[in-house]
Amino acid sequence: MPKRVAIGVVTSDRATRTRRVEIPRLVRHPRYGKYIRRRTVCLVHDEKNESGQGDMVEIVECRPRSKTKRWELVRVVEKGRLIDLAAMRAAAKAEAAEA
């Protein structure tokens, strides 16, 4: 049986070599027909700690690594674009003070 491959977004990178990845999907409500956003949460093994919060990653199913970890990181598809506004404002303030 082939291994499942999925693409999701890293929502937590606090643990060493473990990432929490959410895979979004749309599900149709059985009675009302409205599409509802749902998500699947997977704990992923990241051996080299190469992914960070907000990154889009490709994962593949693997043997159980722990009680809840069943996926491995294949590659980082797209790096997250989280902007640190406080650091940007501090840099702009320092630049204005110099001038």
Biopython code that builds the backbone (N, CA, C, O; Angstrom):
import numpy as np
from Bio.PDB.StructureBuilder import StructureBuilder

atoms = [
    (1, "MET", "N", (0.836, -1.170, 0.000)),
    (1, "MET", "CA", (0.000, 0.000, 0.000)),
    (1, "MET", "C", (0.890, 1.246, 0.000)),
    (1, "MET", "O", (1.823, 1.326, 0.799)),
    (2, "PRO", "N", (0.621, 2.226, -0.885)),
    (2, "PRO", "CA", (1.479, 3.409, -0.945)),
    (2, "PRO", "C", (1.295, 4.310, 0.273)),
    (2, "PRO", "O", (0.237, 4.344, 0.901)),
    (3, "LYS", "N", (2.368, 5.037, 0.579)),
    (3, "LYS", "CA", (2.320, 5.960, 1.705)),
    (3, "LYS", "C", (1.563, 7.222, 1.300)),
    (3, "LYS", "O", (1.699, 7.708, 0.177)),
    (4, "ARG", "N", (0.769, 7.739, 2.225)),
    (4, "ARG", "CA", (0.013, 8.961, 1.952)),
    (4, "ARG", "C", (0.939, 10.171, 2.026)),
    (4, "ARG", "O", (1.834, 10.236, 2.868)),
    (5, "VAL", "N", (0.707, 11.122, 1.133)),
    (5, "VAL", "CA", (1.457, 12.370, 1.097)),
    (5, "VAL", "C", (0.466, 13.516, 1.280)),
    (5, "VAL", "O", (-0.622, 13.491, 0.704)),
    (6, "ALA", "N", (0.833, 14.518, 2.074)),
    (6, "ALA", "CA", (-0.057, 15.647, 2.323)),
    (6, "ALA", "C", (0.758, 16.933, 2.403)),
    (6, "ALA", "O", (1.966, 16.909, 2.637)),
    (7, "ILE", "N", (0.067, 18.058, 2.202)),
    (7, "ILE", "CA", (0.686, 19.376, 2.323)),
    (7, "ILE", "C", (-0.108, 20.162, 3.351)),
    (7, "ILE", "O", (-1.336, 20.217, 3.284)),
    (8, "GLY", "N", (0.592, 20.774, 4.305)),
    (8, "GLY", "CA", (-0.074, 21.530, 5.356)),
    (8, "GLY", "C", (0.791, 22.661, 5.865)),
    (8, "GLY", "O", (1.882, 22.904, 5.348)),
    (9, "VAL", "N", (0.301, 23.353, 6.880)),
    (9, "VAL", "CA", (0.987, 24.508, 7.451)),
    (9, "VAL", "C", (1.449, 24.175, 8.869)),
    (9, "VAL", "O", (0.688, 23.621, 9.661)),
    (10, "VAL", "N", (2.692, 24.515, 9.181)),
    (10, "VAL", "CA", (3.240, 24.292, 10.518)),
    (10, "VAL", "C", (2.628, 25.316, 11.474)),
    (10, "VAL", "O", (2.739, 26.521, 11.248)),
    (11, "THR", "N", (1.987, 24.843, 12.532)),
    (11, "THR", "CA", (1.368, 25.746, 13.494)),
    (11, "THR", "C", (2.127, 25.807, 14.811)),
    (11, "THR", "O", (1.896, 26.714, 15.610)),
    (12, "SER", "N", (3.033, 24.854, 15.053)),
    (12, "SER", "CA", (3.830, 24.886, 16.270)),
    (12, "SER", "C", (5.176, 24.238, 16.006)),
    (12, "SER", "O", (5.258, 23.175, 15.391)),
    (13, "ASP", "N", (6.247, 24.900, 16.485)),
    (13, "ASP", "CA", (7.591, 24.338, 16.353)),
    (13, "ASP", "C", (8.333, 24.407, 17.683)),
    (13, "ASP", "O", (9.558, 24.530, 17.712)),
    (14, "ARG", "N", (7.599, 24.328, 18.769)),
    (14, "ARG", "CA", (8.206, 24.471, 20.091)),
    (14, "ARG", "C", (9.038, 23.249, 20.494)),
    (14, "ARG", "O", (10.086, 23.399, 21.123)),
    (15, "ALA", "N", (8.585, 22.051, 20.141)),
    (15, "ALA", "CA", (9.295, 20.837, 20.541)),
    (15, "ALA", "C", (10.455, 20.564, 19.585)),
    (15, "ALA", "O", (10.379, 20.905, 18.405)),
    (16, "THR", "N", (11.511, 19.960, 20.082)),
    (16, "THR", "CA", (12.663, 19.622, 19.263)),
    (16, "THR", "C", (12.314, 18.455, 18.345)),
    (16, "THR", "O", (11.819, 17.425, 18.803)),
    (17, "ARG", "N", (12.572, 18.619, 17.060)),
    (17, "ARG", "CA", (12.352, 17.601, 16.016)),
    (17, "ARG", "C", (10.883, 17.173, 15.877)),
    (17, "ARG", "O", (10.602, 16.129, 15.289)),
    (18, "THR", "N", (9.970, 17.948, 16.398)),
    (18, "THR", "CA", (8.541, 17.661, 16.248)),
    (18, "THR", "C", (7.822, 18.924, 15.813)),
    (18, "THR", "O", (8.048, 19.998, 16.371)),
    (19, "ARG", "N", (6.955, 18.797, 14.816)),
    (19, "ARG", "CA", (6.184, 19.926, 14.322)),
    (19, "ARG", "C", (4.706, 19.551, 14.329)),
    (19, "ARG", "O", (4.341, 18.404, 14.072)),
    (20, "ARG", "N", (3.866, 20.535, 14.628)),
    (20, "ARG", "CA", (2.413, 20.345, 14.555)),
    (20, "ARG", "C", (1.966, 20.938, 13.233)),
    (20, "ARG", "O", (2.124, 22.138, 13.006)),
    (21, "VAL", "N", (1.408, 20.109, 12.353)),
    (21, "VAL", "CA", (1.012, 20.538, 11.013)),
    (21, "VAL", "C", (-0.497, 20.391, 10.882)),
    (21, "VAL", "O", (-1.069, 19.354, 11.216)),
    (22, "GLU", "N", (-1.135, 21.465, 10.382)),
    (22, "GLU", "CA", (-2.573, 21.439, 10.137)),
    (22, "GLU", "C", (-2.824, 21.345, 8.643)),
    (22, "GLU", "O", (-2.240, 22.095, 7.860)),
    (23, "ILE", "N", (-3.690, 20.424, 8.248)),
    (23, "ILE", "CA", (-4.074, 20.235, 6.849)),
    (23, "ILE", "C", (-5.518, 20.700, 6.711)),
    (23, "ILE", "O", (-6.428, 20.025, 7.194)),
    (24, "PRO", "N", (-5.747, 21.849, 6.056)),
    (24, "PRO", "CA", (-7.120, 22.356, 5.924)),
    (24, "PRO", "C", (-7.902, 21.602, 4.848)),
    (24, "PRO", "O", (-7.324, 21.124, 3.872)),
    (25, "ARG", "N", (-9.219, 21.500, 5.036)),
    (25, "ARG", "CA", (-10.083, 20.860, 4.039)),
    (25, "ARG", "C", (-11.480, 21.433, 4.158)),
    (25, "ARG", "O", (-11.836, 21.998, 5.192)),
    (26, "LEU", "N", (-12.269, 21.292, 3.118)),
    (26, "LEU", "CA", (-13.664, 21.724, 3.117)),
    (26, "LEU", "C", (-14.558, 20.489, 3.124)),
    (26, "LEU", "O", (-14.344, 19.550, 2.357)),
    (27, "VAL", "N", (-15.564, 20.501, 4.001)),
    (27, "VAL", "CA", (-16.494, 19.380, 4.132)),
    (27, "VAL", "C", (-17.901, 19.924, 3.927)),
    (27, "VAL", "O", (-18.246, 20.974, 4.470)),
    (28, "ARG", "N", (-18.696, 19.236, 3.167)),
    (28, "ARG", "CA", (-20.068, 19.664, 2.927)),
    (28, "ARG", "C", (-20.970, 19.149, 4.041)),
    (28, "ARG", "O", (-20.937, 17.967, 4.383)),
    (29, "HIS", "N", (-21.772, 20.040, 4.600)),
    (29, "HIS", "CA", (-22.693, 19.653, 5.671)),
    (29, "HIS", "C", (-23.753, 18.732, 5.085)),
    (29, "HIS", "O", (-24.314, 19.043, 4.035)),
    (30, "PRO", "N", (-24.047, 17.594, 5.740)),
    (30, "PRO", "CA", (-24.968, 16.617, 5.162)),
    (30, "PRO", "C", (-26.400, 17.121, 4.962)),
    (30, "PRO", "O", (-27.058, 16.737, 3.995)),
    (31, "ARG", "N", (-26.880, 17.964, 5.854)),
    (31, "ARG", "CA", (-28.257, 18.430, 5.733)),
    (31, "ARG", "C", (-28.362, 19.761, 4.985)),
    (31, "ARG", "O", (-29.194, 19.906, 4.089)),
    (32, "TYR", "N", (-27.532, 20.719, 5.344)),
    (32, "TYR", "CA", (-27.697, 22.075, 4.828)),
    (32, "TYR", "C", (-26.901, 22.353, 3.557)),
    (32, "TYR", "O", (-27.181, 23.325, 2.856)),
    (33, "GLY", "N", (-25.928, 21.523, 3.257)),
    (33, "GLY", "CA", (-25.185, 21.681, 2.015)),
    (33, "GLY", "C", (-24.114, 22.755, 2.047)),
    (33, "GLY", "O", (-23.399, 22.948, 1.064)),
    (34, "LYS", "N", (-23.997, 23.451, 3.156)),
    (34, "LYS", "CA", (-22.980, 24.493, 3.271)),
    (34, "LYS", "C", (-21.609, 23.858, 3.479)),
    (34, "LYS", "O", (-21.479, 22.846, 4.167)),
    (35, "TYR", "N", (-20.592, 24.464, 2.878)),
    (35, "TYR", "CA", (-19.230, 23.960, 3.042)),
    (35, "TYR", "C", (-18.621, 24.539, 4.307)),
    (35, "TYR", "O", (-18.667, 25.749, 4.528)),
    (36, "ILE", "N", (-18.050, 23.676, 5.137)),
    (36, "ILE", "CA", (-17.490, 24.038, 6.428)),
    (36, "ILE", "C", (-15.984, 23.767, 6.392)),
    (36, "ILE", "O", (-15.539, 22.754, 5.852)),
    (37, "ARG", "N", (-15.216, 24.678, 6.970)),
    (37, "ARG", "CA", (-13.768, 24.472, 7.055)),
    (37, "ARG", "C", (-13.459, 23.533, 8.209)),
    (37, "ARG", "O", (-13.905, 23.749, 9.336)),
    (38, "ARG", "N", (-12.708, 22.508, 7.925)),
    (38, "ARG", "CA", (-12.224, 21.568, 8.938)),
    (38, "ARG", "C", (-10.717, 21.464, 8.789)),
    (38, "ARG", "O", (-10.154, 21.885, 7.779)),
    (39, "ARG", "N", (-10.066, 20.901, 9.801)),
    (39, "ARG", "CA", (-8.618, 20.718, 9.707)),
    (39, "ARG", "C", (-8.227, 19.388, 10.330)),
    (39, "ARG", "O", (-8.868, 18.902, 11.262)),
    (40, "THR", "N", (-7.173, 18.822, 9.799)),
    (40, "THR", "CA", (-6.593, 17.612, 10.340)),
    (40, "THR", "C", (-5.256, 17.998, 10.952)),
    (40, "THR", "O", (-4.453, 18.675, 10.310)),
    (41, "VAL", "N", (-5.011, 17.579, 12.176)),
    (41, "VAL", "CA", (-3.772, 17.916, 12.866)),
    (41, "VAL", "C", (-2.881, 16.688, 12.889)),
    (41, "VAL", "O", (-3.294, 15.613, 13.324)),
    (42, "CYS", "N", (-1.634, 16.863, 12.409)),
    (42, "CYS", "CA", (-0.666, 15.775, 12.390)),
    (42, "CYS", "C", (0.589, 16.212, 13.132)),
    (42, "CYS", "O", (1.030, 17.352, 12.985)),
    (43, "LEU", "N", (1.163, 15.325, 13.921)),
    (43, "LEU", "CA", (2.474, 15.587, 14.509)),
    (43, "LEU", "C", (3.513, 14.972, 13.592)),
    (43, "LEU", "O", (3.419, 13.798, 13.232)),
    (44, "VAL", "N", (4.508, 15.768, 13.213)),
    (44, "VAL", "CA", (5.458, 15.406, 12.164)),
    (44, "VAL", "C", (6.866, 15.367, 12.731)),
    (44, "VAL", "O", (7.246, 16.226, 13.527)),
    (45, "HIS", "N", (7.647, 14.361, 12.318)),
    (45, "HIS", "CA", (9.048, 14.251, 12.711)),
    (45, "HIS", "C", (9.899, 15.059, 11.740)),
    (45, "HIS", "O", (9.900, 14.796, 10.538)),
    (46, "ASP", "N", (10.623, 16.043, 12.265)),
    (46, "ASP", "CA", (11.506, 16.907, 11.478)),
    (46, "ASP", "C", (12.922, 16.718, 12.013)),
    (46, "ASP", "O", (13.323, 17.394, 12.960)),
    (47, "GLU", "N", (13.675, 15.810, 11.416)),
    (47, "GLU", "CA", (14.984, 15.409, 11.927)),
    (47, "GLU", "C", (15.966, 16.567, 12.019)),
    (47, "GLU", "O", (16.704, 16.662, 13.000)),
    (48, "LYS", "N", (15.995, 17.449, 11.028)),
    (48, "LYS", "CA", (16.992, 18.520, 10.975)),
    (48, "LYS", "C", (16.475, 19.862, 11.486)),
    (48, "LYS", "O", (17.184, 20.864, 11.394)),
    (49, "ASN", "N", (15.270, 19.903, 12.016)),
    (49, "ASN", "CA", (14.661, 21.144, 12.499)),
    (49, "ASN", "C", (14.693, 22.237, 11.434)),
    (49, "ASN", "O", (15.011, 23.387, 11.739)),
    (50, "GLU", "N", (14.366, 21.890, 10.185)),
    (50, "GLU", "CA", (14.455, 22.850, 9.090)),
    (50, "GLU", "C", (13.191, 23.656, 8.870)),
    (50, "GLU", "O", (13.232, 24.655, 8.152)),
    (51, "SER", "N", (12.067, 23.264, 9.457)),
    (51, "SER", "CA", (10.817, 24.006, 9.262)),
    (51, "SER", "C", (10.540, 24.872, 10.477)),
    (51, "SER", "O", (11.023, 24.607, 11.578)),
    (52, "GLY", "N", (9.750, 25.916, 10.250)),
    (52, "GLY", "CA", (9.382, 26.821, 11.330)),
    (52, "GLY", "C", (7.899, 27.125, 11.272)),
    (52, "GLY", "O", (7.200, 26.676, 10.364)),
    (53, "GLN", "N", (7.427, 27.877, 12.231)),
    (53, "GLN", "CA", (6.008, 28.207, 12.299)),
    (53, "GLN", "C", (5.605, 29.040, 11.087)),
    (53, "GLN", "O", (6.288, 29.995, 10.717)),
    (54, "GLY", "N", (4.475, 28.658, 10.473)),
    (54, "GLY", "CA", (3.981, 29.372, 9.302)),
    (54, "GLY", "C", (4.452, 28.798, 7.980)),
    (54, "GLY", "O", (3.975, 29.226, 6.929)),
    (55, "ASP", "N", (5.371, 27.844, 7.994)),
    (55, "ASP", "CA", (5.886, 27.249, 6.756)),
    (55, "ASP", "C", (4.872, 26.276, 6.161)),
    (55, "ASP", "O", (4.156, 25.585, 6.886)),
    (56, "MET", "N", (4.824, 26.232, 4.826)),
    (56, "MET", "CA", (4.026, 25.239, 4.120)),
    (56, "MET", "C", (4.954, 24.044, 3.869)),
    (56, "MET", "O", (6.011, 24.204, 3.258)),
    (57, "VAL", "N", (4.570, 22.853, 4.332)),
    (57, "VAL", "CA", (5.445, 21.681, 4.243)),
    (57, "VAL", "C", (4.738, 20.504, 3.594)),
    (57, "VAL", "O", (3.511, 20.401, 3.604)),
    (58, "GLU", "N", (5.546, 19.625, 3.034)),
    (58, "GLU", "CA", (5.045, 18.368, 2.473)),
    (58, "GLU", "C", (5.449, 17.254, 3.427)),
    (58, "GLU", "O", (6.615, 17.147, 3.809)),
    (59, "ILE", "N", (4.477, 16.420, 3.813)),
    (59, "ILE", "CA", (4.740, 15.347, 4.759)),
    (59, "ILE", "C", (4.318, 14.006, 4.167)),
    (59, "ILE", "O", (3.489, 13.944, 3.259)),
    (60, "VAL", "N", (4.904, 12.936, 4.697)),
    (60, "VAL", "CA", (4.584, 11.596, 4.220)),
    (60, "VAL", "C", (4.375, 10.688, 5.430)),
    (60, "VAL", "O", (5.012, 10.854, 6.471)),
    (61, "GLU", "N", (3.487, 9.745, 5.272)),
    (61, "GLU", "CA", (3.182, 8.790, 6.334)),
    (61, "GLU", "C", (4.393, 7.903, 6.589)),
    (61, "GLU", "O", (5.114, 7.559, 5.652)),
    (62, "CYS", "N", (4.627, 7.526, 7.853)),
    (62, "CYS", "CA", (5.766, 6.666, 8.182)),
    (62, "CYS", "C", (5.377, 5.731, 9.327)),
    (62, "CYS", "O", (4.230, 5.709, 9.773)),
    (63, "ARG", "N", (6.331, 4.983, 9.774)),
    (63, "ARG", "CA", (6.096, 4.091, 10.913)),
    (63, "ARG", "C", (5.878, 4.948, 12.167)),
    (63, "ARG", "O", (6.314, 6.098, 12.198)),
    (64, "PRO", "N", (5.217, 4.418, 13.192)),
    (64, "PRO", "CA", (4.997, 5.204, 14.410)),
    (64, "PRO", "C", (6.319, 5.564, 15.085)),
    (64, "PRO", "O", (7.116, 4.687, 15.417)),
    (65, "ARG", "N", (6.543, 6.866, 15.283)),
    (65, "ARG", "CA", (7.748, 7.354, 15.959)),
    (65, "ARG", "C", (7.522, 7.468, 17.459)),
    (65, "ARG", "O", (8.457, 7.323, 18.248)),
    (66, "SER", "N", (6.272, 7.730, 17.852)),
    (66, "SER", "CA", (5.912, 7.829, 19.257)),
    (66, "SER", "C", (4.422, 7.507, 19.373)),
    (66, "SER", "O", (3.826, 6.956, 18.447)),
    (67, "LYS", "N", (3.834, 7.848, 20.498)),
    (67, "LYS", "CA", (2.415, 7.561, 20.704)),
    (67, "LYS", "C", (1.537, 8.283, 19.688)),
    (67, "LYS", "O", (0.525, 7.735, 19.251)),
    (68, "THR", "N", (1.908, 9.504, 19.307)),
    (68, "THR", "CA", (1.069, 10.297, 18.405)),
    (68, "THR", "C", (1.735, 10.664, 17.086)),
    (68, "THR", "O", (1.049, 11.112, 16.167)),
    (69, "LYS", "N", (3.046, 10.490, 16.960)),
    (69, "LYS", "CA", (3.770, 10.916, 15.760)),
    (69, "LYS", "C", (3.782, 9.810, 14.713)),
    (69, "LYS", "O", (4.343, 8.739, 14.943)),
    (70, "ARG", "N", (3.150, 10.074, 13.536)),
    (70, "ARG", "CA", (3.053, 9.075, 12.466)),
    (70, "ARG", "C", (3.461, 9.630, 11.106)),
    (70, "ARG", "O", (3.251, 8.966, 10.091)),
    (71, "TRP", "N", (4.042, 10.837, 11.058)),
    (71, "TRP", "CA", (4.374, 11.486, 9.788)),
    (71, "TRP", "C", (5.815, 11.980, 9.817)),
    (71, "TRP", "O", (6.362, 12.258, 10.884)),
    (72, "GLU", "N", (6.433, 12.089, 8.625)),
    (72, "GLU", "CA", (7.790, 12.623, 8.478)),
    (72, "GLU", "C", (7.767, 13.804, 7.528)),
    (72, "GLU", "O", (6.943, 13.863, 6.615)),
    (73, "LEU", "N", (8.669, 14.738, 7.743)),
    (73, "LEU", "CA", (8.803, 15.885, 6.858)),
    (73, "LEU", "C", (9.574, 15.476, 5.606)),
    (73, "LEU", "O", (10.639, 14.865, 5.697)),
    (74, "VAL", "N", (9.028, 15.819, 4.431)),
    (74, "VAL", "CA", (9.715, 15.542, 3.167)),
    (74, "VAL", "C", (10.497, 16.780, 2.739)),
    (74, "VAL", "O", (11.696, 16.704, 2.471)),
    (75, "ARG", "N", (9.803, 17.929, 2.675)),
    (75, "ARG", "CA", (10.463, 19.169, 2.265)),
    (75, "ARG", "C", (9.618, 20.356, 2.703)),
    (75, "ARG", "O", (8.427, 20.231, 2.989)),
    (76, "VAL", "N", (10.272, 21.509, 2.746)),
    (76, "VAL", "CA", (9.580, 22.763, 3.014)),
    (76, "VAL", "C", (9.186, 23.343, 1.659)),
    (76, "VAL", "O", (10.051, 23.711, 0.864)),
    (77, "VAL", "N", (7.887, 23.425, 1.396)),
    (77, "VAL", "CA", (7.395, 23.919, 0.113)),
    (77, "VAL", "C", (7.568, 25.426, 0.027)),
    (77, "VAL", "O", (8.030, 25.948, -0.988)),
    (78, "GLU", "N", (7.194, 26.130, 1.105)),
    (78, "GLU", "CA", (7.250, 27.593, 1.105)),
    (78, "GLU", "C", (7.507, 28.068, 2.528)),
    (78, "GLU", "O", (6.843, 27.627, 3.466)),
    (79, "LYS", "N", (8.470, 28.966, 2.686)),
    (79, "LYS", "CA", (8.767, 29.508, 4.000)),
    (79, "LYS", "C", (7.669, 30.481, 4.407)),
    (79, "LYS", "O", (7.091, 31.162, 3.560)),
    (80, "GLY", "N", (7.383, 30.547, 5.703)),
    (80, "GLY", "CA", (6.362, 31.453, 6.212)),
    (80, "GLY", "C", (6.809, 32.896, 6.126)),
    (80, "GLY", "O", (8.001, 33.194, 6.205)),
    (81, "ARG", "N", (5.850, 33.788, 5.965)),
    (81, "ARG", "CA", (6.161, 35.209, 5.852)),
    (81, "ARG", "C", (5.667, 35.958, 7.074)),
    (81, "ARG", "O", (4.968, 36.964, 6.947)),
    (82, "LEU", "N", (6.024, 35.479, 8.255)),
    (82, "LEU", "CA", (5.645, 36.167, 9.480)),
    (82, "LEU", "C", (6.547, 37.381, 9.655)),
    (82, "LEU", "O", (7.770, 37.270, 9.574)),
    (83, "ILE", "N", (5.947, 38.527, 9.892)),
    (83, "ILE", "CA", (6.689, 39.762, 10.005)),
    (83, "ILE", "C", (6.688, 40.205, 11.458)),
    (83, "ILE", "O", (5.634, 40.274, 12.089)),
    (84, "ASP", "N", (7.873, 40.507, 11.994)),
    (84, "ASP", "CA", (7.985, 40.999, 13.350)),
    (84, "ASP", "C", (7.847, 42.522, 13.315)),
    (84, "ASP", "O", (8.816, 43.236, 13.055)),
    (85, "LEU", "N", (6.638, 43.009, 13.580)),
    (85, "LEU", "CA", (6.365, 44.439, 13.501)),
    (85, "LEU", "C", (7.154, 45.232, 14.532)),
    (85, "LEU", "O", (7.592, 46.347, 14.247)),
    (86, "ALA", "N", (7.340, 44.683, 15.711)),
    (86, "ALA", "CA", (8.069, 45.400, 16.756)),
    (86, "ALA", "C", (9.518, 45.635, 16.334)),
    (86, "ALA", "O", (10.062, 46.717, 16.557)),
    (87, "ALA", "N", (10.141, 44.629, 15.728)),
    (87, "ALA", "CA", (11.522, 44.775, 15.266)),
    (87, "ALA", "C", (11.606, 45.783, 14.124)),
    (87, "ALA", "O", (12.558, 46.561, 14.058)),
    (88, "MET", "N", (10.617, 45.780, 13.218)),
    (88, "MET", "CA", (10.611, 46.739, 12.115)),
    (88, "MET", "C", (10.467, 48.163, 12.633)),
    (88, "MET", "O", (11.154, 49.066, 12.155)),
    (89, "ARG", "N", (9.583, 48.376, 13.604)),
    (89, "ARG", "CA", (9.387, 49.712, 14.164)),
    (89, "ARG", "C", (10.637, 50.185, 14.902)),
    (89, "ARG", "O", (11.007, 51.354, 14.797)),
    (90, "ALA", "N", (11.293, 49.292, 15.649)),
    (90, "ALA", "CA", (12.511, 49.649, 16.375)),
    (90, "ALA", "C", (13.624, 50.028, 15.399)),
    (90, "ALA", "O", (14.360, 50.985, 15.639)),
    (91, "ALA", "N", (13.748, 49.283, 14.304)),
    (91, "ALA", "CA", (14.761, 49.604, 13.305)),
    (91, "ALA", "C", (14.477, 50.947, 12.632)),
    (91, "ALA", "O", (15.398, 51.728, 12.392)),
    (92, "ALA", "N", (13.200, 51.218, 12.325)),
    (92, "ALA", "CA", (12.840, 52.501, 11.719)),
    (92, "ALA", "C", (13.084, 53.646, 12.691)),
    (92, "ALA", "O", (13.508, 54.725, 12.275)),
    (93, "LYS", "N", (12.824, 53.433, 13.977)),
    (93, "LYS", "CA", (13.044, 54.458, 14.984)),
    (93, "LYS", "C", (14.528, 54.760, 15.147)),
    (93, "LYS", "O", (14.923, 55.919, 15.273)),
    (94, "ALA", "N", (15.351, 53.708, 15.142)),
    (94, "ALA", "CA", (16.802, 53.878, 15.258)),
    (94, "ALA", "C", (17.360, 54.611, 14.038)),
    (94, "ALA", "O", (18.259, 55.443, 14.155)),
    (95, "GLU", "N", (16.819, 54.292, 12.886)),
    (95, "GLU", "CA", (17.259, 54.939, 11.640)),
    (95, "GLU", "C", (16.876, 56.425, 11.646)),
    (95, "GLU", "O", (17.650, 57.271, 11.199)),
    (96, "ALA", "N", (15.687, 56.733, 12.150)),
    (96, "ALA", "CA", (15.246, 58.126, 12.227)),
    (96, "ALA", "C", (16.071, 58.904, 13.253)),
    (96, "ALA", "O", (16.331, 60.092, 13.062)),
    (97, "ALA", "N", (16.481, 58.253, 14.328)),
    (97, "ALA", "CA", (17.275, 58.911, 15.360)),
    (97, "ALA", "C", (18.670, 59.262, 14.844)),
    (97, "ALA", "O", (19.237, 60.288, 15.222)),
    (98, "GLU", "N", (19.219, 58.409, 13.983)),
    (98, "GLU", "CA", (20.546, 58.660, 13.408)),
    (98, "GLU", "C", (20.513, 59.849, 12.447)),
    (98, "GLU", "O", (21.470, 60.621, 12.386)),
    (99, "ALA", "N", (19.447, 59.998, 11.716)),
    (99, "ALA", "CA", (19.367, 61.069, 10.706)),
    (99, "ALA", "C", (19.008, 62.421, 11.267)),
    (99, "ALA", "O", (18.912, 63.394, 10.518)),
]
sb = StructureBuilder()
sb.init_structure("model")
sb.init_model(0)
sb.init_chain("A")
sb.init_seg("    ")
for serial, (resi, resn, name, xyz) in enumerate(atoms, 1):
    if name == "N":
        sb.init_residue(resn, " ", resi, " ")
    sb.init_atom(name, np.array(xyz, "f"), 0.0, 1.0, " ", f" {name:<3s}", serial, name[0])
structure = sb.get_structure()
